[in-house]
Amino acid sequence: MVTCATIFRFSITLTKPSSLLFHRFPRRNPTPFSLLATFSFASKSNTNSPVSFNFSDSDDETKPPPPTAIIEKPQLPPPYDPFNKSPIIQEPKDPKDIQQIFHKMQTEGLHNNAVKMFDALSKDGLTHEAMELFAVIKDKGIMPDIIAHTAVIETYSNAGQMKEAMRVWVRMLAGGVKPNAYTYSVFIKGLAKNGRLGDAKKYVLEMMERGIWVNVGTYTEVFEGFVREGKVDEGKEFLEKMKGKGFVPDEKAVRDCLDKRGQVFRNVMNLLFGK
């Protein structure tokens, strides 16, 4: 069976080169904190603008920009091979090695991040939204802003640096880029994993108020966080608030999502289903 993700992986090899530009090369490897401060997303559009990264140490925008150097785009991965057992999406070997991850984004582009978002949206039944993003990449040869912002948020979240992830989130909203279901999921999971349950609750409710479906991986991570932090009563209270907005947890999906061993599994199931 050919999935939407397979079509995307195969078809993206036909797109024009990405318009990811680097205004100049840094003289030294940027630190995780300084690198975030120097990211500059060029447009306020959510879907149809190229993304540029400015590595200048100065915030003075009145100076003329330095000469632009376009990095030669490396060869994209070969089309999807159903006989290849390696995963379609390559995750970083060390999620805490932020410098290496950002370096890979600089040199190889955001193709991998685009595939992850497209695949996740498709699996959640948001194929139309996924295809809109894909159309921008395929037809215009540019990378939508939401993919770039989500990639940076996910990098910081996976490294446990939620303060930096929050800064990117705020900057994204200030730039007029609206998060989609995948962006919310990445951010909320990071908050829950790193003990920021108050913020996780806030954005889950925000998703629901916007009419965006909260998938099983996202809400399971949040309630697992309540169990890990010993805040089961708070978790039950939050569950009732979600139910008041029409939320119904899926027992089978939660079982499939959780590691079925240990006390955490039993406590999450008891919290959500009284079992």
PAMAR-932904 format. One line per field, with one value per residue (C-alpha): residue in three letters; y, z, x. Coordinates in nm, 4 decimals. Layout:
N
code <- c(ALA ...)
py <- c(Y ...)
pz <- c(Z ...)
px <- c(X ...)
This chain:
275
code <- c(MET VAL THR CYS ALA THR ILE PHE ARG PHE SER ILE THR LEU THR LYS PRO SER SER LEU LEU PHE HIS ARG PHE PRO ARG ARG ASN PRO THR PRO PHE SER LEU LEU ALA THR PHE SER PHE ALA SER LYS SER ASN THR ASN SER PRO VAL SER PHE ASN PHE SER ASP SER ASP ASP GLU THR LYS PRO PRO PRO PRO THR ALA ILE ILE GLU LYS PRO GLN LEU PRO PRO PRO TYR ASP PRO PHE ASN LYS SER PRO ILE ILE GLN GLU PRO LYS ASP PRO LYS ASP ILE GLN GLN ILE PHE HIS LYS MET GLN THR GLU GLY LEU HIS ASN ASN ALA VAL LYS MET PHE ASP ALA LEU SER LYS ASP GLY LEU THR HIS GLU ALA MET GLU LEU PHE ALA VAL ILE LYS ASP LYS GLY ILE MET PRO ASP ILE ILE ALA HIS THR ALA VAL ILE GLU THR TYR SER ASN ALA GLY GLN MET LYS GLU ALA MET ARG VAL TRP VAL ARG MET LEU ALA GLY GLY VAL LYS PRO ASN ALA TYR THR TYR SER VAL PHE ILE LYS GLY LEU ALA LYS ASN GLY ARG LEU GLY ASP ALA LYS LYS TYR VAL LEU GLU MET MET GLU ARG GLY ILE TRP VAL ASN VAL GLY THR TYR THR GLU VAL PHE GLU GLY PHE VAL ARG GLU GLY LYS VAL ASP GLU GLY LYS GLU PHE LEU GLU LYS MET LYS GLY LYS GLY PHE VAL PRO ASP GLU LYS ALA VAL ARG ASP CYS LEU ASP LYS ARG GLY GLN VAL PHE ARG ASN VAL MET ASN LEU LEU PHE GLY LYS)
py <- c(0.0000 0.3376 0.5977 0.9754 0.9845 0.7497 0.9714 1.2747 1.1051 0.9903 1.3113 1.5541 1.4415 1.6251 1.9614 2.2608 2.3300 2.4769 2.8515 2.8183 3.0967 3.1729 3.5358 3.4487 3.1676 3.1968 3.2119 2.9686 2.7046 2.8781 2.7745 2.6492 2.9792 3.2162 3.0128 3.0637 3.4354 3.4617 3.2675 3.5113 3.3890 3.5982 3.6077 3.6200 3.3812 3.0426 2.8467 3.0230 3.1903 3.0913 3.0796 3.2549 3.2275 3.5300 3.4483 3.8070 3.8956 4.2362 4.3127 4.6394 4.5952 4.9366 4.8153 4.6743 4.2947 4.1226 3.9355 3.6339 3.2953 3.0090 2.6759 2.4101 2.1709 1.8183 1.5260 1.4316 1.0770 0.8268 0.7591 0.5443 0.1795 -0.0641 -0.3254 -0.0954 -0.1707 0.1587 0.4137 0.6789 0.9495 0.9619 1.0804 1.2412 0.9995 1.2322 1.4647 1.6701 1.7545 2.0694 2.2153 1.9099 1.9024 2.2682 2.2173 1.9382 2.1673 2.4282 2.1928 1.9516 2.1644 2.0805 1.7908 1.5442 1.7802 1.8329 1.4564 1.4189 1.6882 1.5601 1.2040 1.3039 1.5208 1.2452 0.9827 1.2127 1.2412 1.5917 1.4924 1.8097 2.0285 1.8069 1.8313 2.2106 2.2194 1.9724 2.1805 2.4844 2.2816 2.1040 2.3859 2.6839 2.5163 2.6914 2.5677 2.6863 2.8901 2.6522 2.3671 2.5724 2.6967 2.3509 2.2003 2.4394 2.3963 2.0187 2.0313 2.2314 2.0232 1.6950 1.8373 1.9387 2.3107 2.4256 2.7854 2.8121 2.6220 2.8684 3.1620 3.0217 2.9559 3.3176 3.4477 3.2263 3.3668 3.7220 3.6616 3.5642 3.1938 2.9792 2.6378 2.3354 2.0098 1.8701 2.1859 2.1799 1.8104 1.8558 2.1501 1.9975 1.6683 1.8589 2.0570 1.7438 1.5465 1.8297 1.8823 2.1969 2.0540 2.3909 2.5073 2.1695 2.1996 2.5525 2.4524 2.1373 2.3516 2.6054 2.3285 2.2199 2.5767 2.6144 2.2957 2.1056 1.7380 1.6337 1.3002 1.0060 1.0512 1.4083 1.3610 1.0344 1.2140 1.4816 1.2350 1.0287 1.3495 1.3885 1.0333 1.0828 1.4065 1.2504 1.4884 1.2349 1.4468 1.7412 1.5042 1.3866 1.7446 1.8274 1.5181 1.6360 1.9772 1.8147 1.5935 1.9051 2.0162 1.6887 1.4884 1.1091 0.9097 0.6049 0.3095 0.0846 0.3671 0.4604 0.0972 0.0851 0.4140 0.3259 0.0848 -0.1852 -0.2633 -0.1005 0.1189 0.4183 0.2228 0.1052 0.4514 0.6210 0.3657 0.4131 0.7915 0.7894 0.4918 0.4009 0.0684)
pz <- c(0.0000 -0.0991 0.1729 0.1450 0.3075 0.0412 -0.2345 -0.0705 -0.0320 -0.3932 -0.5421 -0.3538 -0.5629 -0.8503 -0.6750 -0.7498 -0.5175 -0.1825 -0.1456 0.1926 0.1960 0.4275 0.4256 0.5380 0.7034 1.0748 1.1645 1.4467 1.5266 1.6836 2.0306 2.0774 2.2366 1.9950 1.7001 1.7970 1.8402 1.4864 1.3098 1.0986 0.9274 0.6215 0.5852 0.7962 0.5695 0.7066 0.3867 0.0897 0.1699 0.1597 0.4802 0.5277 0.8174 0.9145 1.1066 1.1668 1.5257 1.4812 1.5157 1.3210 1.0257 0.8793 0.7397 0.3890 0.3885 0.3174 -0.0094 -0.0281 -0.0773 -0.1882 -0.0527 -0.3176 -0.2268 -0.1666 -0.3449 -0.2009 -0.0766 -0.3412 -0.3932 -0.1376 -0.1656 -0.0077 0.0262 0.2256 0.5978 0.7101 0.8381 0.5990 0.8585 1.0060 1.3668 1.5103 1.6868 1.9840 2.0309 2.2812 2.0269 1.9130 1.7361 1.5122 1.4387 1.3369 1.1292 0.9428 0.8822 0.7405 0.5072 0.4080 0.4335 0.5953 0.3733 0.6624 0.8760 0.5925 0.5547 0.9288 0.9316 0.6141 0.7479 1.0895 0.9434 0.7019 0.9783 1.1784 0.8842 0.7898 0.4386 0.2813 0.5040 0.4340 0.0597 0.0779 0.2376 -0.0155 -0.3034 -0.1856 -0.1815 -0.5105 -0.7177 -0.5813 -0.4644 -0.1271 0.2298 0.4278 0.7391 0.9645 0.8819 0.9727 1.3021 1.3984 1.3214 1.5631 1.8321 1.8040 1.8286 2.1498 2.2928 2.2309 2.3983 2.7047 2.6465 2.6757 2.7546 2.4100 2.2500 2.4092 2.2712 1.9201 1.9726 2.0786 1.7898 1.5487 1.6657 1.6561 1.2946 1.2022 1.1564 1.2979 1.4451 1.2886 1.4635 1.4299 1.5660 1.8671 1.9206 1.9138 2.1539 2.3997 2.4173 2.4932 2.7684 2.9259 2.9092 3.0778 3.3646 3.2345 3.2743 3.3294 2.9874 2.8340 2.9647 2.8294 2.4759 2.4761 2.5592 2.2981 2.0372 2.1318 2.1245 1.7724 1.6686 1.6189 1.7102 1.9916 1.8838 2.1140 2.1271 2.2473 2.5223 2.6401 2.6874 2.8948 3.1266 3.1523 3.2697 3.5469 3.6604 3.6518 3.8506 4.1076 4.0131 3.9488 4.1088 3.8866 3.5915 3.6773 3.7072 3.3683 3.2139 3.3273 3.1766 2.8446 2.8571 2.9073 2.5662 2.4018 2.4551 2.4728 2.5270 2.3080 2.5310 2.2570 2.1070 2.4482 2.5153 2.1829 2.2584 2.6054 2.7172 2.8686 3.1473 3.4827 3.7216 3.4873 3.2398 3.5101 3.6620 3.3269 3.2397 3.5829 3.5442 3.1997 3.2245 3.5925 3.5332)
px <- c(0.0000 0.1405 0.1018 0.0976 0.4403 0.5735 0.4353 0.5950 0.9320 0.9304 0.7980 1.0184 1.3133 1.1453 1.1291 1.3438 1.6386 1.5462 1.5766 1.7453 2.0026 2.2917 2.3964 2.7454 2.9273 3.0016 3.3681 3.3162 3.0631 2.7623 2.6559 2.2991 2.1960 2.3644 2.2437 1.8804 1.9387 2.0750 1.8006 1.6042 1.2910 1.2310 0.8538 0.5426 0.3592 0.2628 0.3024 0.4489 0.7747 1.1387 1.3338 1.6656 1.9053 2.1120 2.4273 2.5290 2.6146 2.4530 2.0836 2.1219 1.8879 1.9739 2.3056 2.3040 2.3060 2.6369 2.6792 2.4546 2.6110 2.3923 2.5029 2.5025 2.2226 2.3493 2.1954 1.8573 1.8065 1.7013 1.3291 1.1524 1.2512 0.9999 1.2745 1.4983 1.4592 1.6141 1.3594 1.2326 1.2935 1.6409 1.6431 1.9595 2.1931 2.2249 1.9241 2.1217 2.3923 2.2145 2.5160 2.5476 2.1739 2.1676 2.4805 2.3025 2.0053 2.2428 2.4226 2.1463 1.8339 1.5010 1.3935 1.3880 1.1796 0.9340 0.8889 0.8258 0.5593 0.3927 0.3871 0.2489 -0.0273 -0.1253 -0.1438 -0.3712 -0.6095 -0.4947 -0.3957 -0.5334 -0.3154 -0.0152 -0.0713 -0.0910 0.2535 0.3859 0.2468 0.4458 0.7668 0.7040 0.5559 0.7491 1.0672 1.0588 1.0314 0.7243 0.8000 0.6081 0.8471 1.1542 1.0086 0.8850 1.2260 1.3981 1.1299 1.1592 1.5382 1.5310 1.2438 1.4237 1.7331 1.5325 1.5891 1.2295 1.3199 1.4762 1.1876 0.9463 1.1436 1.1150 0.7421 0.6830 0.8917 0.6980 0.3635 0.4972 0.5976 0.2424 0.3139 0.0328 0.1202 -0.0432 -0.1344 0.2176 0.3815 0.1487 0.2204 0.5986 0.5821 0.3331 0.5234 0.8433 0.6728 0.5250 0.8498 1.0368 0.7944 0.6226 0.2740 0.1083 0.2207 0.1350 -0.2220 -0.2497 -0.1587 -0.3715 -0.6743 -0.5664 -0.5585 -0.9079 -1.0389 -0.8979 -1.0728 -0.7463 -0.7649 -0.5284 -0.3851 -0.3250 0.0529 0.0139 -0.2433 -0.0849 0.2476 0.0738 -0.1027 0.2141 0.3785 0.1198 0.1972 0.5741 0.5472 0.3143 0.0314 -0.2428 -0.5160 -0.4221 -0.4273 -0.7788 -0.8967 -0.7478 -0.9053 -1.2492 -1.1827 -1.0912 -1.3997 -1.6077 -1.4855 -1.5839 -1.2649 -1.2944 -0.9706 -0.9178 -0.8245 -0.6869 -0.4804 -0.3399 -0.2424 -0.0612 0.1127 0.2403 0.5064 0.2864 0.5290 0.5674 0.3746 0.3590 0.1459 -0.0922 -0.1240 -0.1903 -0.4572 -0.6136 -0.6061 -0.7682 -1.0027 -1.0298 -0.8515)
